[in-house]
Amino acid sequence: MSRTSKSLKNIKYAIVGQCLALLITFFSRTLFVKILGSEYLGLNSLFTNLLTMLSFAELGIGAAITYSLYKPLSSNNVEQIKSLMNFYKRVYNVIGIAILSISLIISPFISIFLENSKEVDNLYLIYFLFVLNSVFSYFFSYKRSLIIADQNRYIATLYRYTLFFLCNLLQIIFLIYTQNYILYLLIQVFMTIVENVLISRKANKMYPFLKENNIEKLDKNVLKDIIKNTKAMFGHKIGGIIVNSTDNLLISKISGLSVVGIYSNYLLIVGSLNTIYGILFQSIISSVGNLGVSSSDSKKKEIFNSVNMACFFIYGISSVILLNFLNQFITIWIGNKFVFSNSILYVILLNFYINGMRKSVLTFRDALGLFWYDRYKPIFEVSINIICSLYLGYKFGIMGVLYGTTISTVLTCLWIEPYILYKYGFKSSIKSYIKSYVYQILILVFCSLLTICLINLFQPTNIYWDAIRNLAISLIVFLVVFVSVYYKNRDFIYLLNILIGKVRRKIQ
């Protein structure tokens, strides 16, 4: 199977799996809220974020080792693969133990984040089950990485989403009959172990040499490269974890678990969209990497402009639709008591759009190997995020915490990442990118205001009909404006020709 065919297969499995996972998650979340309430939903989200933060112990070494597997896999260097996998196994066992130790050390302090919440029964048992689930995920996961590195991500995806679906199904059944949160978490831990064991056995069948004991010592030069890449990725990993995981901790501390629970529903929706869109961008990284070593800087910049336009279309249309549809959807889904005010919705969508528009830049930055140049960026990003989120959070509540994240992103990532890409990747000025970005913001604001005005022309009737009408208006307005503005644009024509070509091949 060619690289293109494998990529398409990986994309197909990932998108289908994520969509099915999203459906079962919505159903499971609905029952969870109705049976256990928003307090436990907030606790679930809080501990998930806390354990995500503790994954800093991984240090980015997983990505570095996975990158080191590409060359021996392409040349079928079995001995080097065995050495890398053995090293990977030992490192991840240490990481799992380290996360367990750190989690136990900080356990007496977790109540700090629950000061404004009702007392939760079996708090430390619940926390310990979350810790176990996180720790078990590190054992055997190195074999999953080998399958993914060998361009067979669809296999790992199949196991992941099949077990995820089964886990949610069992949790739903036991929630209905027992209303027991502890049992709910025990099922999650058990299914994590099952998934790891099954994927490990699959890897052993695909790569029988993994069971061999005659393993050579890892080459010093390979180890040196792993250490160098780990150092480069460490800052980015820490920055990403802290920025993405501290919001829920601060919201819980300032506003309480119930607010975290409500916010988690919004995160579920925008996070699922980000996951699906992320699959599209991840699928082109290898192609962009090949472009980087085989094409001129001007050609790389030309392709980037087209990818960036696609990125704007995806996140622009999604933002406008969510602006006019998201609160109604949540009201229909789990009730209006789980709906935030429009002012909070706006900042959630602002962060969704700003971070979404970074995907095109980060795809090219990572594919061209430029992450070393902005390795200090996370230090400033994290510092600004924590200071602003704390200050604004205590003044304005959850909205202040979210605006703190916005400010840190705008002051660091929004300009540093494209600056690095243009300076070292394209060797050109960033002015054209800034001009394009501002132009896109104006289009987005215009579409948002226009849809709000058109929707306000109608009198509210039935919430289901209102939601469908708002969705249709948002979709049509953005499409009309986008095509009207860009129909003569070279990047738009390039993307349209690719789409038309694919449709023709399907028809033929």
ROBALUM-518647 format. One record per atom (N, C-alpha, C, O): residue in one letter; x, y, z. Coordinates in steps of 0.2 Angstrom, whole numbers, plus 5000, padded with zeros to 4 digits. Layout:
AXYZ
...
// end
This chain:
M500449945000
M500050005000
M500450065000
M500950075004
S500350114996
S500750174995
S500650225001
S500150215005
R501050275002
R501050315008
R500350355007
R500050365012
T500150375001
T499550415000
T498950375002
T498550395006
S498950305000
S498350265002
S498350255009
S497850255012
K498950245012
K498950235020
K498650295023
K498350295028
S498850355021
S498650415024
S497950425023
S497550445028
L497650415018
L496950415017
L496550365021
L496050385024
K496850305022
K496550255026
K496550275033
K496050275037
N497150305035
N497150325042
N496650385044
N496350385049
I496550435039
I496150485039
I495450465040
I495050485044
K495250415036
K494550385035
K494350355042
K493850375045
Y494850315045
Y494650275051
Y494650325057
Y494150325061
A495050375057
A495050425062
A494450475062
A494150485068
I494250495056
I493650535056
I493050495058
I492650525062
V492950435055
V492350395057
V492350375064
V491850385067
G492950355067
G492950345074
G492850405078
G492450395083
Q493050465077
Q492950515081
Q492250535081
Q491950555086
C491950535075
C491150555074
C490750505078
C490350525082
L490950435078
L490550385082
L490650405090
L490250395094
A491350415091
A491450425098
A491150495101
A490850495107
L491050535096
L490650605098
L489950585100
L489650615105
L489650545096
L488950525097
L488850495104
L488350505107
I489250435105
I489150405111
I489350445117
I489050435123
T489850495116
T490050535122
T489450585123
T489350595129
F489050615118
F488550655120
F487950615124
F487650645128
F487850555122
F487350515125
F487550505132
F487150505137
S488150485133
S488450465139
S488450525144
S488250525150
R488650585141
R488650645145
R487950665147
R487850695153
T487450655143
T486850675145
T486550635151
T486250665155
L486650565151
L486450525156
L486850545163
L486650545168
F487550555162
F487950575167
F487650635171
F487650635177
V487550685167
V487250745170
V486650735174
V486450765179
K486150695171
K485450685173
K485550645180
K485150655184
I485950595180
I486050555185
I486450575191
I486250575197
L487050605189
L487550625195
L487550695196
L487750725201
G487350735191
G487350815192
G487950845189
G488450815188
S487950915189
S488550955187
S489150955191
S489650965189
E489050935198
E489550935202
E490050885201
E490650895201
Y489850825199
Y490250765197
Y490550775190
Y491050755189
L490150805186
L490450825179
L491050865180
L491550855176
G490950915184
G491550965185
G492150925188
G492650945186
L492050885193
L492550845196
L492850805191
L493550795191
N492550775186
N492750725181
N493250765177
N493750745175
S493050825175
S493450875170
S494050895174
S494550905171
L493950915180
L494550945184
L495050895185
L495650905183
F494950835187
F495450785188
F495750755181
F496350745181
T495350755176
T495650745169
T496150795167
T496650775165
N496050855169
N496450915167
N497050905172
N497650925169
L496950895178
L497550885183
L498050835181
L498650845181
L497750775178
L498250725176
L498550735170
L499050715168
T498150775165
T498550795159
T499150845161
T499650835157
M499050885166
M499650925168
M500150885170
M500750895169
L500050825174
L500550785177
L500950745171
L501450725172
S500650745165
S500950705160
S501550745157
S501950725153
F501750805160
F502350835159
F502950795160
F503450805157
A502850745164
A503450695165
A503650655159
A504150635159
E503250655154
E503350625148
E503950665144
E504250635140
L503950725145
L504450775143
L504550775135
L504950815133
G504050745132
G504050755124
G504550695121
G504650695115
I504750655126
I505250595123
I504850545119
I505150515115
G504250535120
G503850495116
G503850515108
G503950475104
A503750575107
A503750605100
A504450595097
A504550585091
A504950615102
A505650605099
A505850535097
A506150525092
I505650485101
I505750415099
I505350395093
I505650355089
T504750415093
T504350395087
T504650425081
T504750395076
Y504950485081
Y505250515075
Y505850475073
Y506050465068
S506250445079
S506850405077
S506650345074
S507150305071
L506050315074
L505850255071
L505750255064
L505750205061
Y505650315061
Y505450325054
Y506050295050
Y505850255045
K506650315051
K507150295047
K507350215047
K507350185042
P507350185053
P507450115053
P506850075050
P506950015048
L506250105051
L505650065048
L505750065040
L505550015037
S505950125038
S505950125030
S506550085027
S506450065022
S507050075031
S507550035029
S507549965032
S507949915030
N507049945036
N506949885039
N507549855043
N507749805043
N507749905047
N508349895051
N508049865058
N507949905063
V507949805058
V507549765064
V507949775070
V507649795075
E508649775070
E508949775076
E508949845079
E508849855086
Q508949895075
Q508849965078
Q508149975081
Q508050005086
I507649945077
I506949955080
I506949925086
I506649945091
K507249865087
K507149825094
K507549865099
K507249875105
S508049895098
S508449935102
S508049995105
S508050015110
L507750025100
L507350085101
L506750065105
L506550105110
M506350015104
M505749995107
M505949975114
M505549985119
N506549945115
N506749925122
N506849985126
N506649985132
F507150035123
F507350095127
F506650135128
F506550155134
Y506250135123
Y505550165124
Y505150135130
Y504850165134
K505250065130
K504850025136
K505150045143
K504750065147
R505750045143
R506050065150
R505950135152
R505750155158
V505950185147
V505850255148
V505050265150
V504950295155
Y504650235147
Y503950235149
Y503750205155
Y503250225158
N504050155157
N503950125163
N504150175169
N503750175174
V504750205168
V504950255173
V504450315173
V504350335179
I504250335167
I503750395167
I503150375171
I502850415175
G502850315170
G502250295173
G502350295181
G501850315184
I502850265183
I503050265190
I503150335193
I502950355198
A503450385189
A503550445191
A502850485192
A502750525197
I502450475187
I501750505187
I501350485193
I501050525197
L501450415195
L501050385201
L501350425207
L500950435211
S502050425207
S502350455213
S502150525214
S501950555220
I502150565209
I502050645209
I501250645211
I501050695215
S500850605208
S500150615210
S499950595217
S499550635220
L500350545220
L500250535227
L500550585232
L500250605237
I501050615230
I501350675233
I500850735234
I500850765239
I500550755228
I500150815228
I499450795230
I499050845231
S499250735232
S498550715233
S498250755240
S497650765240
P498750765245
P498450805250
P498250875249
P497850905253
F498450905243
F498250975241
F497750975236
F497551035234
I497450925234
I496950935228
I496250965231
I495950995227
S496150965237
S495551005240
S495651075239
S495151115240
I496251105238
I496351175237
I495851195231
I495551255231
F495751155226
F495451175220
F494651165221
F494251175216
L494451145227
L493751125228
L493451175233
L492951155236
E493751225235
E493551265241
E492851295240
E492451305244
N492651315233
N491951345232
N491451295230
N490951305227
S491651225231
S491151175229
S490851135235
S491151135241
K490351095234
K490051055239
K490550995241
K490950975236
E490550965246
E490950915248
E490750855244
E490150835243
V491250815241
V491150765237
V491350695241
V491850695244
D490950645241
D491050585244
D491650545241
D491650545235
N492050515245
N492550475242
N493050515237
N493250485232
L493250575239
L493550615234
L494250585233
L494450585227
Y494650555238
Y495350535237
Y495350465233
Y495750455229
L494750425234
L494750365230
L494650385223
L494850345218
I494150435221
I494050455215
I494650475211
I494850465206
Y495050515215
Y495650545212
Y496150485211
Y496550485206
F496250435215
F496650385214
F496450345208
F496950315205
L495850335207
L495650295201
L495850335194
L496050305189
F495750405195
F496050445189
F496750435188
F497050425182
V497150435193
V497850425193
V498050355190
V498450345186
L497650305192
L497850235190
L497650235182
L498050205178
N497150265180
N496950265173
N497550295169
N497650275163
S497750355171
S498350385168
S498950345168
S499250345163
V499150315174
V499750275174
V499750215169
V500250205166
F499150175170
F499150115165
F499150135158
F499350095154
S498950195156
S499050215149
S499750215146
S499850215140
Y500250225151
Y500950225149
Y501250155148
Y501750145144
F500950105151
F501150035150
F500950005143
F500350015142
F501349985140
F501249955133
F501150005127
F501049985122
S501050065129
S500950115124
S501450125119
S501350145113
Y502050105121
Y502650115116
Y502550065110
Y502750085105
K502150015111
K502049965105
K501550005100
K501549995094
R501050035103
R500550075099
R500950125095
R500750135089
S501450155098
S501850205094
S502250175088
S502250205083
L502450115089
L502750075083
L502250065077
L502450075071
I501650045079
I501150035074
I501050105070
I500950105064
I500950155074
I500850225071
I501450245067
I501350275061
A502050245069
A502650265065
A502650225059
A502950255054
D502450165059
D502450125053
D501850135048
D501650095044
Q501550195049
Q501050215044
Q500350175045
Q499950175040
N500250145051
N499650105052
N499250125057
N499050095061
R499250195058
R498850225063
R498150205063
R497850195069
Y497850185057
Y497150155057
Y497050095062
Y496450085064
I497550055063
I497449995067
I497350025074
I496949995078
A497850065076
A497750095083
A497150125084
A496850125090
T496950165079
T496250205079
T495650155080
T495250165084
L495750095076
L495150045077
L495150025084
L494550015087
Y495650005087
Y495649975094
Y495450035099
Y495050025103
R495650095098
R495550145102
R494750165102
R494450165108
Y494450175097
Y493750195096
Y493350135098
Y492750145101
T493550075096
T493050015098
T493050005105
T492449995108
L493650015109
L493650005116
L493350065119
L492950055125
F493350125116
F493050185119
F492350175119
F491950195124
F492050155113
F491350145112
F491050095117
F490550105121
L491450035118
L491249985123
L491250015130
L490849995134
C491750045131
C491850075138
C491250125140
C490950115145
N491050165135
N490550215136
N489850175137
N489450195141
L489750125133
L489150085133
L489050055140
L488550055143
L489650025143
L489649985149
L489450045155
L489150025159
Q489850095154
Q489750155159
Q488950175159
Q488650185164
I488650185153
I487950205153
I487550155156
I487050165160
I487650085155
I487250035158
I487250035165
I486750035169
F487850035168
F487950035175
F487750095179
F487550095184
L487850155175
L487550215178
L486850215179
L486550235184
I486450185174
I485750185174
I485550135180
I485050155184
Y485850085181
Y485650035186
Y485950045193
Y485650025198
T486550075193
T486850085200
T486950155202
T486950175208
Q486950205198
Q487050275199
Q487650285203
Q487750325208
N488150245202
N488850235206
N489350265202
N489550235197
Y489650325204
Y490250355201
Y490850315201
Y491250315197
I490950285207
I491550245208
I491550185203
I492150175200
L491050155202
L490950095197
L491050125190
L491450085186
Y490850175189
Y490950215182
Y491650225181
Y491850205175
L492050245186
L492750255185
L493150185185
L493650175181
L492950135188
L493250065188
L493250035181
L493650005179
I492650045178
I492550025171
I493050055166
I493350025162
Q493150125167
Q493650155163
Q494350135164
Q494650125159
V494550125170
V495250095172
V495250025169
V495750015165
F494749985169
F494849915167
F494849915159
F495249875156
M494449955156
M494549965148
M495149995146
M495349975140
T495450035150
T496150055148
T496650005148
T497049995143
I496649965153
I497049905153
I496949855148
I497449835144
V496349845146
V496149795141
V496349825134
V496649785130
E496249885133
E496549915127
E497249905126
E497549895120
N497649925131
N498349915131
N498649845129
N499049835126
V498249805133
V498449725132
V498349705125
V498749675122
L497749725122
L497549705115
L498049735110
L498249705105
I498149805111
I498549835106
I499349805106
I499649805101
S499549785112
S500149755113
S500249685109
S500749675106
R499649645110
R499649585107
R499649595099
R499949555096
K499249645097
K499249655090
K499949675087
K500149655082
A500349715091
A500949735089
A501449675089
A501849675084
N501349635093
N501849575094
N501649525087
N502149495085
K501049525085
K500849485079
K501149515073
K501449485068
M501149585073
M501349625067
M502149625066
M502449625061
Y502449625072
Y503149635073
Y503449575078
Y503549595083
P503449515075
P503649455080
P504349475083
P504449445089
F504749515080
F505449525083
F505449555090
F505849565094
L504849585092
L504749625098
L504749575104
L504949595110
K504649515103
K504749465108
K505449435109
K505549395114
E505849455105
E506549425105
E506949455111
E506849515113
N507349425114
N507749445120
N508449475118
N508749505122
N508749455112
N509349475110
N509349545107
N509249555101
I509449595112
I509349665110
I509949705110
I510349695116
E510149735105
E510849775105
E510749835109
E510149865110
K511249865111
K511249925115
K511149985110
K511349985104
L510750035112
L510550085107
L511150125105
L511550145110
D511250135099
D511750175096
D511850245099
D511350275100
K512450265101
K512550325105
K512250385101
K512050435103
N512350385094
N512150445090
N511450445090
N511150505090
V511050395089
V510350395089
V510150415096
V509650455096
L510450395101
L510250425108
L510350495109
L509950535112
K510850515106
K511050595106
K510550635102
K510350685105
D510250605097
D509750635093
D509050645097
D508750695097
I508950585100
I508350585104
I508350635110
I507850665111
I508950635113
I509050685118
I508950755116
I508650805119
K509250775110
K509250845107
K508450855105
K508250915107
N508150815102
N507450825100
N506950835106
N506550865106
T507150795111
T506750795118
T506850865121
T506350895123
K507450895121
K507550955124
K507151005120
K506851055123
A507151005113
A506751055109
A506051045110
A505651105110
M505750985111
M505050975112
M504850995119
M504251005120
F505250985124
F505050995131
F504751055132
F504151055135
G504951115130
G504651175132
G503951185129
G503551205132
H503951155122
H503251165119
H502751115123
H502151135123
K502951065125
K502551015128
K502251045135
K501651045137
I502751065139
I502551095145
I502151155144
I501651165148
G502251205140
G501851265138
G501151245136
G500651265139
G501151195132
G500451165129
G500051135135
G499451155136
I500351095139
I500051065145
I499751115150
I499151115152
I500151165152
I499951215157
I499451255154
I498951275158
V499551285148
V499051335145
V498351295144
V497851325146
N498351235142
N497751205140
N497451165146
N496851155146
S497751155152
S497551125157
S497351165164
S497051145168
T497651225164
T497551265170
T496951305170
T496651315176
D496551315165
D495951345165
D495451315169
D495151345174
N495351245169
N494851215173
N495051215180
N494651225185
L495751215182
L495951215189
L495751285192
L495551295197
L495951335188
L495751405190
L495051415191
L494751445196
I494651395186
I493951405186
I493651365192
I493151395196
S493851305194
S493651275199
S493851305206
S493351315210
K494451335206
K494651365212
K494251435213
K494051445219
I494051465208
I493751535208
I492951525208
I492651565212
S492751485204
S492051485203
S491651425205
S491051415206
G492051365206
G491751305209
G491651255203
G491751265197
L491551185206
L491551135201
L490951135196
L490951115191
S490351165198
S489751165194
S489951205188
S489651185182
V490251265188
V490451305183
V490951265178
V490851265172
V491451225181
V491851185177
V491451135173
V491651115167
G490951105176
G490551055173
G490151085167
G490151055162
I489951145168
I489551175162
I490051195157
I489951185151
Y490651215159
Y491151235154
Y491451175150
Y491551175144
S491451115153
S491651055150
S491251035144
S491450995140
N490551055145
N490151035139
N490351075133
N490251045127
Y490451135134
Y490751175128
Y491351155126
Y491551145119
L491851135130
L492451105128
L492351035124
L492751025120
L491850995126
L491750935123
L491650945115
L491850915111
I491250995114
I491051015107
I491551045103
I491751025098
V491851095106
V492451135102
V493051085102
V493451085097
G493151045107
G493750995107
G493650945102
G494150925099
S493050915101
S492850865096
S492950895089
S493250865085
L492750955088
L492950985081
L493650995080
L493850985075
N494051015085
N494751025085
N495050955083
N495550955079
T494850905086
T495150835085
T495050815078
T495450795074
I494450825075
I494250805068
I494650855064
I494950825059
Y494650915065
Y495050965060
Y495850945061
Y496150945056
G496050925067
G496750915068
G496950855064
G497550855061
I496550805063
I496650745059
I496850765051
I497350745048
L496450815049
L496650835042
L497350875041
L497650855036
F497450905046
F498150945046
F498750895048
F499250895045
Q498650845052
Q499150795054
Q499250755047
Q499850735046
S498750745043
S498850695037
S499250725032
S499550695028
I499350795032
I499850825027
I500550845029
I500950865025
I500650825036
I501350845038
I501850815034
I502350845033
S501850745033
S502350705029
S502450735022
S502950745020
S501850755019
S501950785012
S502250855013
S502650875008
V502050895018
V502450955019
V503150945020
V503550985018
G503350895024
G504050885025
G504450865019
G504950885018
N504150825014
N504450815008
N504450875004
N504950885000
L503950915004
L503950975000
L504551025003
L504851054999
G504751015009
G505251065012
G505951045010
G506351085009
V506050975008
V506750965005
V506750954998
V507350944995
S506250964994
S506250954987
S505951014983
S506051014977
S505751074987
S505451124983
S505851194986
S506151194991
S505751244982
S505951314983
S505551344989
S505051324991
D505851394992
D505551434997
D504851464995
D504351464998
S504851484989
S504251524986
S503751464985
S503151484986
K503951404983
K503451354982
K503151334989
K502551324989
K503551334994
K503251315001
K502851365003
K502251355006
K502951425002
K502551485004
K501851485000
K501351495003
E501951464994
E501351464990
E500851404992
E500251424993
I501151354994
I500651294996
I500451315003
I499851305005
F500851345007
F500651365014
F500051415013
F499551415017
N500051465009
N499451515008
N498851475006
N498251495009
S498851425002
S498251385001
S498051345007
S497451345008
V498451315011
V498251275017
V497951325022
V497551315025
N498251385022
N498051435027
N497351465025
N496951475030
M497251465019
M496551485017
M496051425019
M495451445021
A496251365018
A495751315020
A495651315027
A495151295029
C496151325031
C496151335038
C495651385040
C495251375045
F495651445037
F495151505038
F494451485036
F494051495040
F494351445031
F493751425029
F493451375034
F492851385036
I493851325036
I493651275041
I493451315048
I492851305051
Y493851355051
Y493751385057
Y493351445057
Y492951465062
G493351475051
G492851535050
G492151515050
G491751545054
I491951465046
I491251445046
I491051405052
I490451415054
S491551375055
S491351335062
S491151395067
S490751385071
S491551445067
S491451495072
S490851535072
S490451545076
V490651545065
V490051585064
V489451535066
V488951565069
I489451475064
I488951425066
I488851415073
I488351415076
L489451405077
L489351395084
L489151465087
L488851455093
L489251515085
L489051585088
L488351585088
L488051605093
N487951565083
N487251565083
N486851505084
N486251505084
F487251445086
F486951385086
F487151345093
F486751305095
L487751355096
L487951315101
L487551325107
L487351265110
N487351385109
N486951385116
N486251355115
N485951325119
Q485951355109
Q485351325108
Q485451245108
Q484951215110
F485951225105
F486151155105
F486151125112
F485851075113
I486551165116
I486651135123
I485951135127
I485851095131
T485551185125
T484851195128
T484451135127
T484151105131
I484451115120
I484051055118
I484350995121
I484050945122
W485050995121
W485450935123
W485350915131
W485050865132
I485450965135
I485450945142
I485151005146
I485050995152
G484851055143
G484451105147
G484751165147
G485351175147
N484351225148
N484651285148
N485051305155
N485351355155
K484951265160
K485351285166
K486151265165
K486551285169
F486251235159
F486951215157
F487251265152
F487751255149
V486851325151
V487051365146
V487451435149
V487151455154
F487951455146
F488351515148
F487951575144
F487651565140
S488151635147
S487951695144
S488251705137
S488851675136
N488051745133
N488351765127
N489051785127
N489451775123
S489151825133
S489851855134
S490351805135
S490951815132
I490151755138
I490651695139
I490751655133
I491251635131
L490151645130
L490151605123
L490651645118
L491051605115
Y490651705118
Y491051745113
Y491851735115
Y492151725110
V492051735121
V492751725122
V492951645121
V493451635119
I492451605122
I492651535121
I492751525113
I493251485111
L492351555109
L492351545102
L492951585099
L493251575094
L493151645103
L493751685101
L494351635102
L494751635097
N494451605107
N494951555108
N494951505104
N495551485101
F494351475102
F494351425097
F494551445090
F494951405087
Y494351505088
Y494651525082
Y495351545081
Y495751525077
I495651585087
I496351595087
I496751535087
I497251535083
N496651485091
N497051425091
N496951385085
N497451355083
G496351385082
G496251345076
G496651375070
G496951335066
M496651445070
M497051475064
M497851465065
M498151475060
R498051435071
R498751425072
R498951355068
R499551345067
K498451315067
K498551245064
K498951245058
K499451205057
S498751295053
S499151295047
S499851305048
S500351285045
V500051355052
V500651385054
V501051325057
V501651305056
L500751295062
L501151245066
L501251175062
L501751145063
T500751165057
T500851105053
T501551115049
T501951075048
F501651175046
F502251195042
F502851195047
F503351175045
R502751225052
R503351235057
R503651165059
R504251155059
D503151125061
D503351055063
D503651015057
D504150975058
A503351015052
A503550975046
A504251005043
A504650965041
L504351065044
L505051095042
L505551095047
L506051115046
G505351065053
G505851055059
G506051125062
G506651135063
L505551175062
L505751235065
L505651245072
L505651305075
F505451195076
F505151205083
F505751235087
F505651255093
W506351215085
W506951235090
W506951315090
W507151335096
Y506751355085
Y506851425085
Y506451465090
Y506551515092
D505851435092
D505451465096
D505351425103
D504851425106
R505851395105
R505851345111
R505751385117
R505551355122
Y505951455117
Y505851495123
Y505151525124
Y504951555129
K504751525118
K504051555118
K503651525123
K503251565127
P503651455125
P503151435130
P503251465137
P502751475141
I503851485138
I504051515145
I503651585146
I503351595151
F503651625141
F503251685141
F502551675140
F502151705144
E502351625136
E501651605135
E501251585142
E500751615144
V501651545145
V501351515152
V501351575157
V500851575161
S501951615158
S501951665163
S501351715162
S501051735167
I501251735156
I500751785154
I500051755156
I499651785158
N499951685154
N499351655155
N499151655162
N498551665164
I499651625166
I499451615173
I499351685177
I498851695180
I499751735175
I499651805178
I498951835176
I498651855181
C498851835170
C498251865167
C497651825169
C497151855171
S497651765169
S497051725171
S496951725178
S496351735180
L497451725183
L497251735190
L497051805191
L496551815195
Y497351855189
Y497051925190
Y496351935187
Y495951965191
L496251925181
L495651935178
L495051885181
L494551905181
G495351825182
G494851775185
G494551795192
G493951785193
Y494951825196
Y494651845202
Y494251905202
Y493851925206
K494351945196
K493952005195
K493251985191
K492752015193
F493351945186
F492751935182
F492551855181
F492051845177
G492851815186
G492651745186
G492851705180
G493451715177
I492451665177
I492651615172
I492851655165
I493351635162
M492551715164
M492651755158
M493351785159
M493751785154
G493551805165
G494251825166
G494751775164
G495251795162
V494651715167
V495151655166
V495251645158
V495751635156
L494651645155
L494751635148
L495051685144
L495451675139
Y494951745146
Y495251805143
Y495951805144
Y496351825140
G496151775150
G496851775151
G497251725146
G497851745144
T496951675144
T497151625139
T497251665133
T497651655129
T496751705131
T496751745125
T497251785124
T497651795119
I497351825130
I497951875130
I498651845129
I499051865125
S498751785133
S499351755132
S499551725125
S500051725123
T498951705122
T499051675115
T499251735110
T499651725106
V498851785111
V498951845106
V499651875107
V499951895102
L499851885113
L500551915114
L501151875113
L501651895112
T500951805112
T501551765110
T501451725104
T501751735099
C501051665104
C500951625099
C500751655092
C500951635087
L500251705093
L499951735087
L500451765082
L500351765076
W500951795085
W501451825080
W502151785080
W502451785075
I502351755085
I503051725086
I503051665081
I503551655077
E502551625081
E502551565077
E502551575069
E502951545066
P502151625067
P502151635059
P502851675058
P503051665052
Y503051715063
Y503751755061
Y504251705060
Y504651705056
I504251645065
I504851595064
I504751565057
I505251545054
L504151545056
L503951505049
L504151545043
L504551525039
Y504051615043
Y504151655037
Y504951665037
Y505251665032
K505251675043
K505951695043
K506451635041
K506851645037
Y506251575044
Y506751525043
Y506451475038
Y506851435035
G505751465037
G505551425033
G505451445026
G505651415021
F505151505025
F505051535018
F505651595017
F505651615011
K505951615022
K506551665021
K506251725018
K506551755013
S505651745020
S505351805017
S504951845023
S504951825029
S504751905021
S504351945026
S503751925028
S503351885024
I503551935034
I502851915037
I502351955035
I501751945037
K502452015032
K501952065031
K501352035027
K500752055029
S501451995022
S500851965018
S500451925023
S499851925022
Y500751895027
Y500351845032
Y499851895037
Y499351875038
I500151945039
I499851995044
I499252025040
I498652025043
K499352045034
K498852075030
K498252025029
K497652045029
S498451965027
S497951915026
S497551895032
S496951895032
Y497851895038
Y497551875044
Y497051935046
Y496551915048
V497251995046
V496852055047
V496252055043
V495652065045
Y496352035036
Y495752035031
Y495251975033
Y494651985033
Q495551925035
Q495151865037
Q494751885044
Q494151865044
I495051915048
I494651935054
I494051985053
I493551975055
L494152035048
L493652075046
L493052035043
L492552055044
I493251985039
I492751945035
I492351905041
I491751905040
L492651885045
L492351845051
L491851885055
L491351865056
V492151945057
V491751995061
V491052015057
V490552015059
F491152025050
F490652045046
F490151995045
F489552005046
C490351935044
C489851875044
C489551865050
C488951855050
S489851875056
S489551865063
S489051915064
S488451895066
L489151975062
L488652035063
L488052025059
L487552035061
L488252005053
L487651995048
L487251945050
L486551945049
T487451885052
T487051835054
T486651845060
T486051835060
I486951885065
I486551905071
I485951955069
I485451945071
C486051995064
C485552045062
C485052005058
C484452025060
L485151965054
L484651925050
L484251875055
L483651875054
I484651845060
I484251805065
I483751845069
I483251825071
N483951905071
N483551945075
N482951975071
N482451995074
L482951965065
L482351985061
L481751935062
L481151955061
F481851875064
F481351825065
F481151825073
F481551835077
Q480551815074
Q480251805081
Q480451735083
Q480351685079
P480651725089
P480751655092
P480151615092
P479551645093
T480151555089
T479551505089
T479751445093
T479751445100
N479851395090
N480051325093
N480751325093
N481151335088
I481051305099
I481851305099
I482151255094
I482751275092
Y481851205092
Y482151155087
Y482151195081
Y482651195077
W481551225079
W481551265072
W482051325072
W482351335067
D482051355078
D482551415079
D483251395078
D483651425074
A483451335081
A484151305080
A484251295073
A484851305070
I483851255069
I483951235062
I483951305058
I484451305054
R483551355059
R483551415055
R484251455056
R484551475052
N484451455063
N485051485064
N485651455061
N486151485058
L485651385061
L486151345058
L486151365050
L486751375047
A485651365047
A485551375040
A485751445038
A486151455033
I485551495042
I485751565040
I486551575041
I486851605037
S486851545046
S487551555047
S487951515042
S488451545039
L487751455040
L488051425034
L488051455028
L488551465024
I487451485026
I487351515019
I487651585019
I488051595014
V487651625024
V487951685024
V488751685024
V489051715020
F489051635028
F489751625027
F489951605020
F490451635017
L489651555017
L489751525011
L489751585005
L490151595001
V489151625006
V489051675001
V489651725001
V489951744996
V489751755007
V490251805008
V490951775006
V491351815003
F491151715008
F491751685007
F491951684999
F492451704997
V491451654996
V491551644989
V491551714985
V491951724980
S491151764988
S491051824984
S491751864985
S491951904981
V492051854991
V492751884992
V493351854988
V493751884986
Y493251784988
Y493851754986
Y493851714979
Y494251684977
Y493251724976
Y493151684970
Y493751694964
Y493751644960
K494051754964
K494551764960
K495251744963
K495751754959
N495351734969
N495951724972
N496251654970
N495951604969
R496951664969
R497351604966
R497351544971
R497251484969
D497351554978
D497351504982
D496651464983
D496551404983
F496151504982
F495451484982
F495351434976
F495051384976
I495551464970
I495551424964
I495851354964
I495651304962
Y496451364967
Y496951304968
Y496551244972
Y496551184970
L496251264978
L495851224982
L495251194979
L495051134979
L494951234975
L494351214971
L494451164966
L494051114965
N495051174963
N495251124957
N495351054960
N495251004958
I495751054966
I495850994970
I495150964972
I495150904971
L494750994974
L494050974976
L493650944970
L493450884970
I493650984965
I493350964959
I493650894956
I493350854954
G494350894956
G494650834954
G494550774957
G494450724954
K494450784964
K494350724968
K493550694967
K493450634966
V493150744966
V492450724965
V492350694958
V492050644957
R492750714953
R492750684946
R492950614947
R492750564944
R493550604950
R493850534951
R493350484954
R493350424953
K492950514959
K492450474963
K491950454958
K491650394958
I491650504954
I491150484949
I491350434944
I490950394942
Q491950444941
Q492250404936
Q492350334939
Q492550294935
// end
